[in-house]
Amino acid sequence: MSDPSTAALTFVVGEEDTALAVGSGSLPVLGTPRLLAWLEAATCAAIEPALPEGSTSVGTRMTLEHLVASPVGQEVEVTASSSYVDGRLHRFTVAARHVSGGAAGKVVGTGEVTRVVVDAEKFLGRISPPS
């Protein structure tokens, strides 16, 4: 398995991405849960080329500092860069920045996401359906 490197994805904040919509606050700005989901998506994109056939990765630990508000319509670039690999464990440094407008380049958030590579079929086989 090769060492995953980096990935960058770009999103535009929509009404469905706001704190109000995702239940993490009452303001119409990018909600922290959505920002974290976008950052996780970048880690998935970074690790995907290195995954063996039948494997996937699962997020196990996240730290995030959400620094500035992003209004609806703001373009946000999220990046993930591999910072540590130990067997199945992969740690990524993540960041988000405003891409457009007067706030271009402003750091929205920074953090770290840890993912563990698992065999998808075995992983799902260990989960019991709810009764």
Helices and strands as residue ranges (DSSP letters): E 6-12, G 15-17, H 19-22, H 32-47, G 48-50, E 55-66, E 75-86, E 89-98, G 101-103, E 107-119, H 120-125
